[in-house]
Amino acid sequence: MQTNILGTNLEICCTSPMTGFYRDGVCRTSPEDTSKHTVCAVLTKEFLVFSKEQGNDLTTPVPQYGFPGLKEGDKWCLCALRWKEAYEAGCAPKIIVEATSNATIAFIPKEVLLEYEI
């Protein structure tokens, strides 16, 4: 069982829309998850624009993959390095620390993550 950045059980991030590398609502990771979808974020318009500018359009639905397209306020398991890029660009979204995997700390200091706690 993976833990969150607080060291307790990793909680569900979101099931509507269904998120997570395994599409089970949890921001857990494994060696197969090379992008490390470990940060449970509450998306903002600013972040969604930033992500699209970086080449990852999260707003456009892709029905063949069951992807509904995301909007402001949705919770989503973001890739740790994408969240870090957004942080460095000044547009990182807030996070749910109880649902953010402890694996994230390999990429982003815990203190930084806690500053963005909802």
N, CA, C and O atoms as CSV, one atom per row, in Angstrom:
chain,resi,resn,atom,element,x,y,z
A,1,MET,N,N,0.848,-1.193,0.000
A,1,MET,CA,C,0.000,0.000,0.000
A,1,MET,C,C,0.883,1.243,0.000
A,1,MET,O,O,1.752,1.385,0.860
A,2,GLN,N,N,0.671,2.125,-0.940
A,2,GLN,CA,C,1.450,3.353,-0.983
A,2,GLN,C,C,0.884,4.356,0.015
A,2,GLN,O,O,-0.299,4.322,0.353
A,3,THR,N,N,1.747,5.239,0.472
A,3,THR,CA,C,1.334,6.272,1.410
A,3,THR,C,C,1.323,7.626,0.718
A,3,THR,O,O,1.848,7.784,-0.384
A,4,ASN,N,N,0.714,8.595,1.385
A,4,ASN,CA,C,0.713,9.959,0.873
A,4,ASN,C,C,1.918,10.719,1.438
A,4,ASN,O,O,2.729,10.144,2.164
A,5,ILE,N,N,2.034,11.998,1.109
A,5,ILE,CA,C,3.209,12.756,1.546
A,5,ILE,C,C,3.224,13.015,3.046
A,5,ILE,O,O,4.224,13.488,3.586
A,6,LEU,N,N,2.114,12.706,3.724
A,6,LEU,CA,C,2.056,12.830,5.180
A,6,LEU,C,C,2.448,11.526,5.868
A,6,LEU,O,O,2.600,11.476,7.088
A,7,GLY,N,N,2.613,10.458,5.056
A,7,GLY,CA,C,2.993,9.160,5.605
A,7,GLY,C,C,1.817,8.294,6.007
A,7,GLY,O,O,2.010,7.236,6.606
A,8,THR,N,N,0.593,8.721,5.689
A,8,THR,CA,C,-0.596,7.929,5.990
A,8,THR,C,C,-1.114,7.286,4.703
A,8,THR,O,O,-0.552,7.497,3.629
A,9,ASN,N,N,-2.183,6.504,4.816
A,9,ASN,CA,C,-2.728,5.796,3.647
A,9,ASN,C,C,-3.064,6.778,2.530
A,9,ASN,O,O,-3.635,7.841,2.774
A,10,LEU,N,N,-2.709,6.416,1.324
A,10,LEU,CA,C,-2.988,7.230,0.145
A,10,LEU,C,C,-4.481,7.188,-0.140
A,10,LEU,O,O,-5.041,6.119,-0.382
A,11,GLU,N,N,-5.124,8.348,-0.113
A,11,GLU,CA,C,-6.564,8.435,-0.310
A,11,GLU,C,C,-6.915,8.589,-1.790
A,11,GLU,O,O,-6.052,8.891,-2.615
A,12,ILE,N,N,-8.173,8.380,-2.108
A,12,ILE,CA,C,-8.674,8.557,-3.475
A,12,ILE,C,C,-8.603,10.035,-3.840
A,12,ILE,O,O,-8.961,10.896,-3.036
A,13,CYS,N,N,-8.145,10.324,-5.046
A,13,CYS,CA,C,-8.090,11.688,-5.553
A,13,CYS,C,C,-9.428,12.050,-6.182
A,13,CYS,O,O,-10.039,13.051,-5.808
A,14,CYS,N,N,-9.887,11.241,-7.139
A,14,CYS,CA,C,-11.138,11.548,-7.831
A,14,CYS,C,C,-11.598,10.340,-8.645
A,14,CYS,O,O,-10.788,9.628,-9.238
A,15,THR,N,N,-12.904,10.128,-8.659
A,15,THR,CA,C,-13.462,9.062,-9.489
A,15,THR,C,C,-14.407,9.612,-10.560
A,15,THR,O,O,-14.916,8.852,-11.384
A,16,SER,N,N,-14.643,10.920,-10.554
A,16,SER,CA,C,-15.484,11.540,-11.576
A,16,SER,C,C,-14.957,12.939,-11.887
A,16,SER,O,O,-15.331,13.896,-11.209
A,17,PRO,N,N,-14.094,13.081,-12.903
A,17,PRO,CA,C,-13.675,12.031,-13.826
A,17,PRO,C,C,-12.690,11.057,-13.168
A,17,PRO,O,O,-11.985,11.407,-12.222
A,18,MET,N,N,-12.661,9.840,-13.689
A,18,MET,CA,C,-11.771,8.809,-13.161
A,18,MET,C,C,-10.335,9.160,-13.510
A,18,MET,O,O,-9.999,9.361,-14.677
A,19,THR,N,N,-9.499,9.232,-12.496
A,19,THR,CA,C,-8.117,9.654,-12.682
A,19,THR,C,C,-7.151,8.570,-12.221
A,19,THR,O,O,-7.561,7.488,-11.802
A,20,GLY,N,N,-5.877,8.878,-12.307
A,20,GLY,CA,C,-4.822,7.962,-11.890
A,20,GLY,C,C,-4.253,7.197,-13.072
A,20,GLY,O,O,-4.943,6.962,-14.063
A,21,PHE,N,N,-3.004,6.814,-12.961
A,21,PHE,CA,C,-2.351,6.050,-14.021
A,21,PHE,C,C,-3.153,4.785,-14.333
A,21,PHE,O,O,-3.256,4.369,-15.487
A,22,TYR,N,N,-3.718,4.180,-13.283
A,22,TYR,CA,C,-4.491,2.947,-13.457
A,22,TYR,C,C,-5.986,3.220,-13.615
A,22,TYR,O,O,-6.783,2.283,-13.662
A,23,ARG,N,N,-6.370,4.484,-13.698
A,23,ARG,CA,C,-7.764,4.900,-13.804
A,23,ARG,C,C,-8.615,4.222,-12.731
A,23,ARG,O,O,-9.673,3.654,-12.998
A,24,ASP,N,N,-8.094,4.313,-11.492
A,24,ASP,CA,C,-8.815,3.779,-10.341
A,24,ASP,C,C,-9.092,4.866,-9.306
A,24,ASP,O,O,-9.546,4.581,-8.197
A,25,GLY,N,N,-8.812,6.127,-9.683
A,25,GLY,CA,C,-9.081,7.241,-8.788
A,25,GLY,C,C,-7.964,7.579,-7.829
A,25,GLY,O,O,-8.067,8.539,-7.065
A,26,VAL,N,N,-6.887,6.794,-7.860
A,26,VAL,CA,C,-5.788,6.956,-6.898
A,26,VAL,C,C,-4.512,7.358,-7.626
A,26,VAL,O,O,-4.203,6.830,-8.694
A,27,CYS,N,N,-3.767,8.304,-7.033
A,27,CYS,CA,C,-2.513,8.783,-7.636
A,27,CYS,C,C,-1.341,7.901,-7.216
A,27,CYS,O,O,-0.318,8.388,-6.735
A,28,ARG,N,N,-1.510,6.599,-7.409
A,28,ARG,CA,C,-0.435,5.658,-7.080
A,28,ARG,C,C,0.428,5.445,-8.319
A,28,ARG,O,O,0.021,5.742,-9.442
A,29,THR,N,N,1.616,4.929,-8.087
A,29,THR,CA,C,2.548,4.759,-9.197
A,29,THR,C,C,3.201,3.389,-9.138
A,29,THR,O,O,3.043,2.644,-8.170
A,30,SER,N,N,3.932,3.078,-10.188
A,30,SER,CA,C,4.661,1.818,-10.300
A,30,SER,C,C,5.748,2.028,-11.350
A,30,SER,O,O,5.792,3.086,-11.978
A,31,PRO,N,N,6.617,1.057,-11.552
A,31,PRO,CA,C,7.635,1.202,-12.594
A,31,PRO,C,C,7.040,1.425,-13.991
A,31,PRO,O,O,7.668,2.067,-14.832
A,32,GLU,N,N,5.835,0.900,-14.240
A,32,GLU,CA,C,5.198,1.101,-15.550
A,32,GLU,C,C,4.790,2.553,-15.775
A,32,GLU,O,O,4.690,3.003,-16.916
A,33,ASP,N,N,4.557,3.282,-14.691
A,33,ASP,CA,C,4.132,4.682,-14.756
A,33,ASP,C,C,5.382,5.560,-14.853
A,33,ASP,O,O,5.825,6.145,-13.864
A,34,THR,N,N,5.927,5.639,-16.039
A,34,THR,CA,C,7.191,6.370,-16.214
A,34,THR,C,C,7.048,7.878,-16.003
A,34,THR,O,O,8.037,8.554,-15.719
A,35,SER,N,N,5.837,8.413,-16.137
A,35,SER,CA,C,5.630,9.850,-15.938
A,35,SER,C,C,5.269,10.207,-14.498
A,35,SER,O,O,5.184,11.387,-14.158
A,36,LYS,N,N,5.058,9.211,-13.657
A,36,LYS,CA,C,4.765,9.394,-12.231
A,36,LYS,C,C,3.560,10.304,-12.003
A,36,LYS,O,O,3.711,11.462,-11.612
A,37,HIS,N,N,2.373,9.775,-12.248
A,37,HIS,CA,C,1.093,10.475,-12.046
A,37,HIS,C,C,0.753,10.453,-10.557
A,37,HIS,O,O,-0.134,9.711,-10.135
A,38,THR,N,N,1.445,11.254,-9.766
A,38,THR,CA,C,1.401,11.124,-8.306
A,38,THR,C,C,0.857,12.327,-7.554
A,38,THR,O,O,0.670,12.249,-6.340
A,39,VAL,N,N,0.596,13.444,-8.238
A,39,VAL,CA,C,0.147,14.667,-7.562
A,39,VAL,C,C,-1.356,14.838,-7.760
A,39,VAL,O,O,-1.815,14.996,-8.892
A,40,CYS,N,N,-2.122,14.809,-6.680
A,40,CYS,CA,C,-3.563,15.024,-6.757
A,40,CYS,C,C,-3.803,16.530,-6.708
A,40,CYS,O,O,-3.694,17.158,-5.655
A,41,ALA,N,N,-4.131,17.093,-7.865
A,41,ALA,CA,C,-4.306,18.539,-7.983
A,41,ALA,C,C,-5.747,18.911,-8.267
A,41,ALA,O,O,-6.505,18.142,-8.859
A,42,VAL,N,N,-6.107,20.108,-7.831
A,42,VAL,CA,C,-7.395,20.699,-8.191
A,42,VAL,C,C,-7.079,21.700,-9.300
A,42,VAL,O,O,-6.446,22.729,-9.063
A,43,LEU,N,N,-7.523,21.389,-10.493
A,43,LEU,CA,C,-7.107,22.126,-11.679
A,43,LEU,C,C,-7.656,23.553,-11.736
A,43,LEU,O,O,-8.775,23.834,-11.308
A,44,THR,N,N,-6.827,24.431,-12.277
A,44,THR,CA,C,-7.204,25.825,-12.492
A,44,THR,C,C,-7.136,26.113,-13.990
A,44,THR,O,O,-6.465,25.403,-14.740
A,45,LYS,N,N,-7.836,27.159,-14.414
A,45,LYS,CA,C,-7.757,27.569,-15.822
A,45,LYS,C,C,-6.312,27.880,-16.184
A,45,LYS,O,O,-5.834,27.498,-17.253
A,46,GLU,N,N,-5.623,28.575,-15.289
A,46,GLU,CA,C,-4.230,28.964,-15.542
A,46,GLU,C,C,-3.354,27.736,-15.793
A,46,GLU,O,O,-2.550,27.729,-16.724
A,47,PHE,N,N,-3.507,26.696,-14.963
A,47,PHE,CA,C,-2.710,25.487,-15.151
A,47,PHE,C,C,-3.086,24.787,-16.452
A,47,PHE,O,O,-2.205,24.327,-17.178
A,48,LEU,N,N,-4.377,24.698,-16.756
A,48,LEU,CA,C,-4.805,24.017,-17.983
A,48,LEU,C,C,-4.254,24.700,-19.226
A,48,LEU,O,O,-3.872,24.024,-20.181
A,49,VAL,N,N,-4.207,26.029,-19.228
A,49,VAL,CA,C,-3.598,26.771,-20.345
A,49,VAL,C,C,-2.106,26.463,-20.405
A,49,VAL,O,O,-1.569,26.201,-21.481
A,50,PHE,N,N,-1.435,26.492,-19.257
A,50,PHE,CA,C,0.000,26.191,-19.196
A,50,PHE,C,C,0.283,24.795,-19.743
A,50,PHE,O,O,1.196,24.617,-20.550
A,51,SER,N,N,-0.490,23.812,-19.310
A,51,SER,CA,C,-0.272,22.438,-19.750
A,51,SER,C,C,-0.445,22.314,-21.265
A,51,SER,O,O,0.340,21.643,-21.934
A,52,LYS,N,N,-1.473,22.962,-21.793
A,52,LYS,CA,C,-1.702,22.930,-23.239
A,52,LYS,C,C,-0.530,23.561,-23.981
A,52,LYS,O,O,-0.104,23.055,-25.019
A,53,GLU,N,N,-0.007,24.668,-23.451
A,53,GLU,CA,C,1.154,25.335,-24.067
A,53,GLU,C,C,2.394,24.450,-24.044
A,53,GLU,O,O,3.284,24.597,-24.881
A,54,GLN,N,N,2.451,23.528,-23.081
A,54,GLN,CA,C,3.582,22.605,-22.973
A,54,GLN,C,C,3.377,21.367,-23.842
A,54,GLN,O,O,4.239,20.490,-23.891
A,55,GLY,N,N,2.234,21.296,-24.527
A,55,GLY,CA,C,1.973,20.176,-25.422
A,55,GLY,C,C,1.077,19.099,-24.856
A,55,GLY,O,O,0.905,18.051,-25.479
A,56,ASN,N,N,0.494,19.334,-23.672
A,56,ASN,CA,C,-0.396,18.340,-23.084
A,56,ASN,C,C,-1.770,18.978,-22.868
A,56,ASN,O,O,-2.040,19.564,-21.820
A,57,ASP,N,N,-2.623,18.852,-23.874
A,57,ASP,CA,C,-3.964,19.430,-23.830
A,57,ASP,C,C,-4.865,18.536,-22.990
A,57,ASP,O,O,-5.252,17.447,-23.413
A,58,LEU,N,N,-5.188,19.009,-21.801
A,58,LEU,CA,C,-6.048,18.245,-20.900
A,58,LEU,C,C,-7.514,18.637,-21.009
A,58,LEU,O,O,-8.364,18.033,-20.354
A,59,THR,N,N,-7.824,19.642,-21.830
A,59,THR,CA,C,-9.197,20.138,-21.910
A,59,THR,C,C,-10.023,19.509,-23.032
A,59,THR,O,O,-11.252,19.493,-22.953
A,60,THR,N,N,-9.386,19.003,-24.050
A,60,THR,CA,C,-10.099,18.438,-25.193
A,60,THR,C,C,-10.425,16.961,-24.949
A,60,THR,O,O,-9.524,16.168,-24.677
A,61,PRO,N,N,-11.694,16.591,-25.043
A,61,PRO,CA,C,-12.058,15.183,-24.867
A,61,PRO,C,C,-11.405,14.290,-25.924
A,61,PRO,O,O,-11.239,14.690,-27.077
A,62,VAL,N,N,-11.041,13.086,-25.515
A,62,VAL,CA,C,-10.512,12.071,-26.424
A,62,VAL,C,C,-11.329,10.799,-26.150
A,62,VAL,O,O,-10.900,9.922,-25.401
A,63,PRO,N,N,-12.519,10.718,-26.775
A,63,PRO,CA,C,-13.453,9.626,-26.470
A,63,PRO,C,C,-12.885,8.227,-26.672
A,63,PRO,O,O,-13.215,7.314,-25.915
A,64,GLN,N,N,-12.030,8.044,-27.686
A,64,GLN,CA,C,-11.501,6.699,-27.940
A,64,GLN,C,C,-10.650,6.174,-26.785
A,64,GLN,O,O,-10.417,4.970,-26.684
A,65,TYR,N,N,-10.178,7.082,-25.901
A,65,TYR,CA,C,-9.423,6.663,-24.713
A,65,TYR,C,C,-10.231,6.866,-23.442
A,65,TYR,O,O,-9.703,6.736,-22.337
A,66,GLY,N,N,-11.513,7.185,-23.599
A,66,GLY,CA,C,-12.357,7.394,-22.430
A,66,GLY,C,C,-11.994,8.639,-21.641
A,66,GLY,O,O,-12.274,8.727,-20.446
A,67,PHE,N,N,-11.368,9.607,-22.315
A,67,PHE,CA,C,-10.937,10.838,-21.644
A,67,PHE,C,C,-11.962,11.934,-21.903
A,67,PHE,O,O,-12.182,12.318,-23.051
A,68,PRO,N,N,-12.596,12.446,-20.830
A,68,PRO,CA,C,-13.688,13.398,-21.014
A,68,PRO,C,C,-13.254,14.843,-21.277
A,68,PRO,O,O,-14.082,15.680,-21.636
A,69,GLY,N,N,-11.973,15.139,-21.103
A,69,GLY,CA,C,-11.534,16.530,-21.128
A,69,GLY,C,C,-11.770,17.121,-19.750
A,69,GLY,O,O,-12.782,16.830,-19.112
A,70,LEU,N,N,-10.851,17.941,-19.293
A,70,LEU,CA,C,-10.910,18.460,-17.933
A,70,LEU,C,C,-11.235,19.942,-17.926
A,70,LEU,O,O,-11.040,20.647,-18.917
A,71,LYS,N,N,-11.737,20.399,-16.783
A,71,LYS,CA,C,-12.072,21.812,-16.627
A,71,LYS,C,C,-11.622,22.282,-15.247
A,71,LYS,O,O,-11.267,21.479,-14.384
A,72,GLU,N,N,-11.646,23.584,-15.060
A,72,GLU,CA,C,-11.303,24.171,-13.773
A,72,GLU,C,C,-12.137,23.523,-12.673
A,72,GLU,O,O,-13.344,23.333,-12.819
A,73,GLY,N,N,-11.476,23.190,-11.576
A,73,GLY,CA,C,-12.151,22.570,-10.442
A,73,GLY,C,C,-12.085,21.061,-10.415
A,73,GLY,O,O,-12.297,20.454,-9.366
A,74,ASP,N,N,-11.790,20.432,-11.562
A,74,ASP,CA,C,-11.632,18.978,-11.578
A,74,ASP,C,C,-10.396,18.597,-10.774
A,74,ASP,O,O,-9.412,19.335,-10.723
A,75,LYS,N,N,-10.472,17.429,-10.150
A,75,LYS,CA,C,-9.304,16.857,-9.466
A,75,LYS,C,C,-8.679,15.865,-10.432
A,75,LYS,O,O,-9.386,15.133,-11.126
A,76,TRP,N,N,-7.333,15.841,-10.477
A,76,TRP,CA,C,-6.652,14.989,-11.450
A,76,TRP,C,C,-5.277,14.611,-10.932
A,76,TRP,O,O,-4.612,15.416,-10.280
A,77,CYS,N,N,-4.849,13.393,-11.219
A,77,CYS,CA,C,-3.496,12.943,-10.865
A,77,CYS,C,C,-2.521,13.458,-11.920
A,77,CYS,O,O,-2.435,12.921,-13.025
A,78,LEU,N,N,-1.802,14.492,-11.560
A,78,LEU,CA,C,-0.833,15.086,-12.483
A,78,LEU,C,C,0.513,14.397,-12.382
A,78,LEU,O,O,0.864,13.824,-11.350
A,79,CYS,N,N,1.258,14.463,-13.470
A,79,CYS,CA,C,2.639,13.986,-13.470
A,79,CYS,C,C,3.454,14.910,-12.566
A,79,CYS,O,O,3.317,16.132,-12.627
A,80,ALA,N,N,4.289,14.321,-11.740
A,80,ALA,CA,C,5.072,15.103,-10.778
A,80,ALA,C,C,5.913,16.172,-11.471
A,80,ALA,O,O,5.973,17.308,-11.002
A,81,LEU,N,N,6.557,15.826,-12.571
A,81,LEU,CA,C,7.426,16.812,-13.229
A,81,LEU,C,C,6.635,17.909,-13.930
A,81,LEU,O,O,7.131,19.029,-14.055
A,82,ARG,N,N,5.410,17.620,-14.395
A,82,ARG,CA,C,4.572,18.672,-14.983
A,82,ARG,C,C,4.141,19.657,-13.890
A,82,ARG,O,O,4.143,20.870,-14.103
A,83,TRP,N,N,3.772,19.124,-12.714
A,83,TRP,CA,C,3.407,20.003,-11.606
A,83,TRP,C,C,4.611,20.868,-11.220
A,83,TRP,O,O,4.468,22.062,-10.956
A,84,LYS,N,N,5.789,20.257,-11.190
A,84,LYS,CA,C,7.001,21.007,-10.850
A,84,LYS,C,C,7.268,22.101,-11.881
A,84,LYS,O,O,7.642,23.213,-11.509
A,85,GLU,N,N,7.084,21.809,-13.164
A,85,GLU,CA,C,7.244,22.834,-14.211
A,85,GLU,C,C,6.273,23.987,-13.988
A,85,GLU,O,O,6.641,25.155,-14.112
A,86,ALA,N,N,5.032,23.647,-13.657
A,86,ALA,CA,C,4.027,24.677,-13.403
A,86,ALA,C,C,4.404,25.499,-12.166
A,86,ALA,O,O,4.211,26.714,-12.135
A,87,TYR,N,N,4.932,24.833,-11.169
A,87,TYR,CA,C,5.391,25.532,-9.960
A,87,TYR,C,C,6.493,26.536,-10.321
A,87,TYR,O,O,6.460,27.688,-9.890
A,88,GLU,N,N,7.448,26.091,-11.103
A,88,GLU,CA,C,8.558,26.973,-11.503
A,88,GLU,C,C,8.079,28.120,-12.390
A,88,GLU,O,O,8.706,29.179,-12.425
A,89,ALA,N,N,6.968,27.916,-13.109
A,89,ALA,CA,C,6.399,28.958,-13.973
A,89,ALA,C,C,5.390,29.837,-13.226
A,89,ALA,O,O,4.852,30.789,-13.791
A,90,GLY,N,N,5.139,29.514,-11.963
A,90,GLY,CA,C,4.240,30.325,-11.153
A,90,GLY,C,C,2.763,30.034,-11.342
A,90,GLY,O,O,1.924,30.882,-11.039
A,91,CYS,N,N,2.429,28.837,-11.841
A,91,CYS,CA,C,1.011,28.533,-12.053
A,91,CYS,C,C,0.624,27.125,-11.589
A,91,CYS,O,O,-0.278,26.507,-12.155
A,92,ALA,N,N,1.299,26.630,-10.575
A,92,ALA,CA,C,0.968,25.298,-10.063
A,92,ALA,C,C,-0.370,25.321,-9.341
A,92,ALA,O,O,-0.648,26.247,-8.579
A,93,PRO,N,N,-1.197,24.318,-9.572
A,93,PRO,CA,C,-2.481,24.251,-8.866
A,93,PRO,C,C,-2.295,23.737,-7.436
A,93,PRO,O,O,-1.288,23.109,-7.109
A,94,LYS,N,N,-3.278,24.017,-6.608
A,94,LYS,CA,C,-3.300,23.492,-5.243
A,94,LYS,C,C,-3.420,21.972,-5.296
A,94,LYS,O,O,-3.876,21.407,-6.290
A,95,ILE,N,N,-3.004,21.324,-4.214
A,95,ILE,CA,C,-3.038,19.865,-4.177
A,95,ILE,C,C,-3.774,19.353,-2.937
A,95,ILE,O,O,-3.933,20.058,-1.941
A,96,ILE,N,N,-4.206,18.126,-3.038
A,96,ILE,CA,C,-4.792,17.421,-1.902
A,96,ILE,C,C,-3.697,16.506,-1.372
A,96,ILE,O,O,-3.395,15.477,-1.977
A,97,VAL,N,N,-3.103,16.879,-0.247
A,97,VAL,CA,C,-1.923,16.155,0.245
A,97,VAL,C,C,-2.232,14.718,0.642
A,97,VAL,O,O,-1.380,13.842,0.493
A,98,GLU,N,N,-3.436,14.461,1.145
A,98,GLU,CA,C,-3.804,13.101,1.553
A,98,GLU,C,C,-3.900,12.157,0.362
A,98,GLU,O,O,-3.827,10.938,0.521
A,99,ALA,N,N,-4.065,12.726,-0.838
A,99,ALA,CA,C,-4.201,11.918,-2.054
A,99,ALA,C,C,-2.990,12.050,-2.985
A,99,ALA,O,O,-3.012,11.546,-4.108
A,100,THR,N,N,-1.935,12.726,-2.518
A,100,THR,CA,C,-0.705,12.885,-3.300
A,100,THR,C,C,0.319,11.868,-2.799
A,100,THR,O,O,0.671,11.859,-1.620
A,101,SER,N,N,0.787,11.022,-3.696
A,101,SER,CA,C,1.683,9.926,-3.333
A,101,SER,C,C,3.011,10.419,-2.768
A,101,SER,O,O,3.565,11.426,-3.209
A,102,ASN,N,N,3.496,9.684,-1.785
A,102,ASN,CA,C,4.800,9.962,-1.192
A,102,ASN,C,C,5.918,9.856,-2.238
A,102,ASN,O,O,6.992,10.426,-2.048
A,103,ALA,N,N,5.675,9.133,-3.341
A,103,ALA,CA,C,6.670,9.016,-4.413
A,103,ALA,C,C,6.990,10.376,-5.026
A,103,ALA,O,O,8.045,10.543,-5.638
A,104,THR,N,N,6.104,11.335,-4.870
A,104,THR,CA,C,6.301,12.676,-5.416
A,104,THR,C,C,7.519,13.359,-4.808
A,104,THR,O,O,8.173,14.171,-5.464
A,105,ILE,N,N,7.820,13.034,-3.568
A,105,ILE,CA,C,8.921,13.695,-2.854
A,105,ILE,C,C,10.275,13.422,-3.507
A,105,ILE,O,O,11.240,14.134,-3.233
A,106,ALA,N,N,10.363,12.414,-4.357
A,106,ALA,CA,C,11.600,12.164,-5.105
A,106,ALA,C,C,11.861,13.276,-6.124
A,106,ALA,O,O,12.988,13.444,-6.587
A,107,PHE,N,N,10.813,14.035,-6.471
A,107,PHE,CA,C,10.914,15.073,-7.504
A,107,PHE,C,C,10.698,16.489,-6.971
A,107,PHE,O,O,11.238,17.456,-7.508
A,108,ILE,N,N,9.908,16.594,-5.915
A,108,ILE,CA,C,9.520,17.904,-5.371
A,108,ILE,C,C,9.647,17.833,-3.852
A,108,ILE,O,O,9.126,16.902,-3.239
A,109,PRO,N,N,10.329,18.795,-3.235
A,109,PRO,CA,C,10.450,18.768,-1.770
A,109,PRO,C,C,9.079,18.803,-1.078
A,109,PRO,O,O,8.165,19.510,-1.504
A,110,LYS,N,N,8.969,18.038,-0.025
A,110,LYS,CA,C,7.717,17.967,0.737
A,110,LYS,C,C,7.271,19.357,1.197
A,110,LYS,O,O,6.079,19.662,1.183
A,111,GLU,N,N,8.215,20.190,1.599
A,111,GLU,CA,C,7.887,21.528,2.088
A,111,GLU,C,C,7.186,22.352,1.009
A,111,GLU,O,O,6.255,23.101,1.304
A,112,VAL,N,N,7.634,22.214,-0.239
A,112,VAL,CA,C,7.013,22.932,-1.356
A,112,VAL,C,C,5.592,22.417,-1.557
A,112,VAL,O,O,4.660,23.205,-1.715
A,113,LEU,N,N,5.430,21.118,-1.550
A,113,LEU,CA,C,4.106,20.534,-1.738
A,113,LEU,C,C,3.137,21.005,-0.656
A,113,LEU,O,O,1.987,21.332,-0.949
A,114,LEU,N,N,3.595,21.038,0.577
A,114,LEU,CA,C,2.726,21.451,1.676
A,114,LEU,C,C,2.288,22.908,1.553
A,114,LEU,O,O,1.231,23.280,2.064
A,115,GLU,N,N,3.089,23.738,0.880
A,115,GLU,CA,C,2.698,25.140,0.646
A,115,GLU,C,C,1.472,25.221,-0.253
A,115,GLU,O,O,0.755,26.222,-0.226
A,116,TYR,N,N,1.221,24.195,-1.040
A,116,TYR,CA,C,0.113,24.187,-2.005
A,116,TYR,C,C,-1.064,23.340,-1.532
A,116,TYR,O,O,-1.976,23.042,-2.302
A,117,GLU,N,N,-1.035,22.960,-0.271
A,117,GLU,CA,C,-2.114,22.154,0.298
A,117,GLU,C,C,-3.430,22.926,0.308
A,117,GLU,O,O,-3.465,24.111,0.639
A,118,ILE,N,N,-4.495,22.250,-0.055
A,118,ILE,CA,C,-5.824,22.841,0.043
A,118,ILE,C,C,-6.281,22.717,1.473
A,118,ILE,O,O,-7.385,23.149,1.808
